[in-house]
């Protein structure tokens, strides 16, 4: 596969006083187009308001930093207004209308990862805004809008043209947005920082998996996700997705060394990954990471709702399941070497602490 897999940073698409919207381009990261994956990031400053919009893609939103408010309207449902904070994951199926607001001094940053297989442009999210200078009603005549909304022409003109902002605006300090309702969070969001750990290995790492069990809406978006925290100097076992899924990874914090190996044992990527990088591992390719001393944290989506991984090292690896004779023949080694190989990593699984 002659595709550049190098990690990339997002580039600004639009923005102003209220914040910015950035995205990863399929031109810079070809696997976005090949894998029908979209990736973008919203950053809202204090009083920044991301105008209501819907998208041509199902997504998972992950709050990277800050606190704020999100408005979510599922098709034929009432508006859900929820408080959001760092670590929150939110599944956004097709047809959902969303808005985002930050009333805090700390910048609110939200990552969006999703499936663009039904999008207008493969590897690219297209948002349709309900208001603003590029809102969909700016394209209709006042006659059509007036008939649709049952309003006179002057009122229609005011509603359609008064908001001159595009995508993101800054509201006045005195403006009061809807208050979040605690009960609205149920089934809408899962905080990965607070959820029960699916994997917890001392001095190795921790994982929280987002799937249909802890956030049922994941089934509607069509892919799962996870948050991984790798301790300083620890290694994530070489492994691959055995259900033909792509792994789309955003480095949230820290840095480390990453290798990816593909067909015929060819190393297709060896690089340092750091906070802000996005990279994609093709189907069935094997990936492994070793964190730098400060540790490393990443958020990933896997393009199936309940992903299954095969690991090639550690207690749960496929090696432990194969018979000794098969290993001897496959490696072309003596029984002593095979035994030495088999008896290592009998207690560690997935994450390996740094060597003493």
C-alpha positions in Angstrom: 0.0 0.0 0.0 1.8 3.1 -1.3 -0.1 5.6 0.9 1.5 8.2 3.2 0.5 7.2 6.8 2.5 10.0 8.5 0.7 11.7 11.4 -0.7 15.2 10.6 -2.0 18.3 12.4 -5.4 19.9 11.7 -5.5 23.1 9.6 -7.9 26.1 10.2 -11.0 26.1 8.0 -12.8 29.1 9.4 -13.2 31.1 12.6 -13.2 34.5 14.3 -13.6 36.2 17.7 -15.6 33.2 19.0 -13.2 30.5 18.1 -12.0 28.3 15.2 -13.0 25.2 13.3 -10.1 23.1 12.0 -10.0 19.9 10.0 -7.6 17.3 8.6 -7.5 17.3 4.8 -7.6 14.1 2.7 -5.0 15.8 0.5 -2.5 15.8 3.4 -3.8 12.5 5.0 -4.8 10.3 2.1 -6.1 7.5 4.4 -9.0 9.8 5.2 -10.3 9.4 1.6 -9.3 5.8 1.3 -11.0 4.9 4.6 -14.0 7.2 4.3 -13.0 8.9 7.5 -13.5 12.5 8.6 -11.7 14.4 11.3 -12.1 17.9 12.6 -11.6 20.0 15.8 -13.7 22.9 17.2 -12.1 25.4 19.6 -14.4 27.9 21.3 -13.1 30.8 23.3 -15.2 32.4 26.1 -18.7 33.1 25.0 -18.0 31.4 21.7 -21.1 29.9 20.1 -21.0 27.3 17.3 -24.2 27.9 15.4 -26.8 25.1 14.9 -25.9 22.8 12.1 -26.3 19.2 10.9 -23.7 17.1 9.0 -23.5 14.7 6.2 -21.7 12.2 8.4 -22.2 10.3 11.6 -19.6 11.2 14.2 -18.3 10.8 17.7 -17.4 14.0 19.5 -14.8 13.9 22.3 -14.1 16.9 24.6 -10.3 17.4 24.7 -10.3 20.5 27.0 -12.6 22.8 29.0 -16.2 22.9 30.0 -19.3 24.0 28.1 -22.8 23.3 26.9 -24.0 21.3 24.0 -27.5 21.3 22.4 -28.5 18.1 20.6 -31.7 17.5 18.7 -32.1 13.9 17.4 -34.6 13.5 14.5 -38.2 14.0 15.7 -37.0 14.5 19.3 -36.8 17.4 21.7 -33.7 19.4 22.3 -31.3 18.0 24.8 -29.1 20.6 26.6 -26.2 19.0 28.3 -23.2 20.2 30.3 -20.0 18.9 28.7 -16.4 18.7 30.1 -13.0 17.2 29.4 -13.3 13.5 28.7 -16.9 13.4 27.5 -17.7 11.3 24.4 -20.9 12.0 22.5 -22.3 9.8 19.7 -23.8 11.9 16.9 -25.9 9.9 14.4 -27.1 11.0 11.0 -29.6 13.8 11.0 -28.7 15.2 14.5 -28.7 19.0 14.9 -26.1 20.4 17.3 -24.9 23.6 18.7 -21.9 24.2 21.1 -21.3 27.0 23.6 -18.4 28.0 25.9 -19.1 30.3 28.9 -15.8 29.5 30.6 -12.5 31.3 30.6 -10.7 28.1 29.4 -10.9 27.4 25.7 -13.4 24.5 24.9 -11.9 22.0 22.5 -13.9 19.2 20.8 -12.6 16.5 18.5 -14.9 15.0 15.8 -14.2 11.7 14.2 -16.6 10.0 11.9 -17.6 8.0 8.8 -17.8 9.8 5.5 -18.9 6.9 3.3 -22.2 8.7 2.6 -20.8 12.2 2.7 -20.6 14.6 -0.3 -16.8 14.4 -0.2 -15.0 11.2 1.0 -12.7 12.1 3.9 -14.4 15.4 4.6 -17.3 16.5 6.8 -19.8 18.9 5.3 -21.9 20.9 7.7 -25.2 22.5 6.8 -25.9 25.6 9.0 -29.4 26.6 10.0 -28.4 30.2 10.5 -25.6 32.6 9.7 -24.2 34.1 6.5 -24.0 30.6 5.0 -27.2 29.3 6.5 -29.4 27.2 4.3 -32.3 29.7 4.4 -30.1 32.4 2.7 -30.5 30.4 -0.5 -34.3 30.4 -0.5 -36.4 33.3 -1.7 -38.3 35.3 0.9 -41.5 34.0 -0.6 -40.6 30.4 0.1 -39.3 31.1 3.6 -42.3 33.3 4.4 -44.7 30.5 3.3 -42.7 27.9 5.3 -42.6 29.9 8.5 -45.9 31.8 8.1 -44.2 35.2 8.5 -44.3 38.5 6.6 -41.5 39.4 4.3 -39.8 42.0 6.6 -39.7 39.5 9.5 -38.2 36.9 7.2 -35.5 39.3 5.9 -34.6 40.1 9.5 -34.4 36.4 10.6 -32.4 35.4 7.5 -29.9 38.3 7.3 -29.5 39.6 10.9 -26.9 37.0 11.9 -23.9 37.9 9.8 -21.5 35.4 11.5 -20.4 32.3 9.7 -20.3 29.0 11.7 -19.0 30.5 15.0 -19.9 33.8 16.7 -19.1 35.4 20.0 -22.1 36.3 22.3 -22.3 39.2 24.7 -21.3 38.5 28.3 -24.9 39.3 29.3 -26.5 36.8 27.0 -28.1 33.9 28.7 -28.0 30.5 27.0 -30.3 27.6 28.0 -29.2 25.9 31.3 -28.1 22.3 31.0 -30.4 19.6 32.4 -28.7 16.7 34.3 -31.3 14.2 33.1 -30.6 15.1 29.5 -27.1 13.5 29.7 -28.5 10.0 30.2 -27.7 8.0 27.1 -26.2 11.0 25.3 -22.7 11.2 26.8 -20.1 9.1 28.6 -17.2 10.6 30.4 -14.2 8.5 29.6 -12.2 10.0 32.4 -14.7 8.7 35.0 -16.1 5.5 33.4 -15.1 2.1 34.7 -11.8 0.9 33.3 -11.9 -2.0 30.8 -8.1 -2.5 31.2 -5.9 -1.3 34.1 -2.3 -2.5 34.2 0.0 -1.1 36.9 2.8 1.0 35.3 1.5 0.0 31.9 -1.7 1.7 30.9 -5.5 2.0 31.1 -8.3 1.8 28.6 -12.0 2.8 28.5 -13.9 1.4 25.6 -16.9 3.2 24.2 -19.4 0.7 22.7 -23.1 -0.2 22.5 -23.1 -1.4 26.2 -22.1 1.9 27.8 -23.4 4.3 25.1 -26.2 2.7 23.0 -26.1 5.5 20.4 -22.7 4.1 19.3 -24.7 1.5 17.4 -26.4 4.2 15.4 -23.1 5.9 14.4 -21.7 2.6 13.4 -18.3 2.6 15.1 -16.7 2.3 18.6 -14.1 4.3 20.3 -11.6 4.1 23.2 -9.5 6.3 25.4 -6.0 4.9 26.1 -3.6 6.2 28.7 -0.1 4.8 28.4 2.3 5.3 31.3 5.8 6.7 30.8 8.1 4.3 29.0 5.4 1.6 28.7 4.6 -0.3 25.5 1.3 -1.0 23.8 1.4 -4.6 22.5 1.6 -5.1 18.7 -1.9 -5.9 17.5 -4.4 -5.5 14.7 -8.2 -5.2 14.3 -9.4 -8.7 13.3 -12.8 -7.5 12.1 -11.5 -5.5 9.1 -11.8 -2.2 10.9 -9.7 0.9 10.5 -8.0 2.5 13.6 -8.2 6.3 13.6 -6.0 7.7 16.4 -5.7 11.3 17.8 -2.9 11.9 20.3 -4.5 13.9 23.2 -1.4 14.3 25.4 2.3 13.4 25.5 4.3 11.7 22.8 5.9 8.4 21.9 7.4 6.2 19.2 5.0 4.4 16.8 5.6 1.6 14.3 3.1 0.1 11.8 3.8 -3.0 9.7 1.8 -4.1 6.7 1.8 -6.7 3.9 4.8 -8.9 3.6 6.4 -7.7 6.8 7.0 -4.2 5.3 7.3 -1.4 7.9 5.1 1.3 6.5 5.4 3.8 9.3 8.1 4.6 12.0 7.7 8.0 13.6 7.3 10.0 16.7 3.7 10.9 17.5 2.8 13.9 19.7 -0.2 15.8 21.0 -2.4 17.1 18.1 -1.4 14.4 15.7 -3.9 12.2 13.8 -3.0 9.0 12.0 -4.8 6.1 10.6 -3.9 2.4 10.6 -5.1 0.5 7.6 -7.2 -2.7 7.9 -5.3 -5.7 9.3 -2.0 -3.7 9.6 -0.2 -4.2 12.9 0.6 -1.2 15.1 2.6 -0.8 18.3 3.5 2.3 20.4 6.0 3.1 23.1 5.4 6.2 25.2 8.1 8.8 26.0 8.8 9.4 29.8 5.9 11.8 30.1 3.4 9.2 29.0 1.0 9.3 26.2 -2.8 9.5 25.8 -4.9 8.9 22.7 -8.5 8.8 21.6 -9.4 6.4 18.8 -12.4 5.3 16.8 -12.6 1.9 15.2 -14.9 1.5 12.3 -17.1 -1.1 13.8 -19.5 -0.7 16.9 -17.9 -3.4 19.0 -14.3 -3.8 17.8 -12.2 -7.0 18.4 -8.4 -6.9 18.4 -5.8 -9.6 18.1 -2.6 -9.0 20.0 0.8 -10.4 19.0 2.5 -10.2 22.4 1.5 -10.7 26.0 -0.7 -13.1 28.0 -3.7 -12.8 25.6 -1.7 -13.0 22.4 -2.4 -15.5 19.7 1.1 -17.1 20.3 -0.2 -18.5 23.7 -3.0 -20.3 21.9 -0.8 -22.0 19.3 0.7 -25.4 20.1 4.5 -25.7 20.8 5.1 -27.8 17.7 3.5 -25.3 15.5 5.6 -22.5 16.9 8.8 -24.6 16.6 8.0 -25.3 12.9 6.9 -21.8 12.2 9.9 -20.1 13.7 12.3 -23.0 12.7 13.7 -23.1 16.2 14.6 -25.7 18.8 12.2 -26.7 21.6 14.3 -24.8 24.1 14.0 -21.5 22.2 10.2 -22.1 21.8 9.8 -22.7 25.5 11.8 -19.5 26.3 9.5 -17.6 24.0 6.3 -19.1 25.3 7.1 -18.6 29.0 7.7 -14.8 28.6 4.9 -12.3 29.0 2.7 -14.7 30.8 1.2 -12.1 33.2 1.2 -8.9 31.1 -1.6 -8.2 28.7 -1.9 -5.4 26.1 0.4 -3.0 28.0 3.9 -3.7 29.1 5.6 -1.6 31.8 9.1 -0.2 31.0 11.9 -2.6 31.7 13.7 -2.3 35.0 
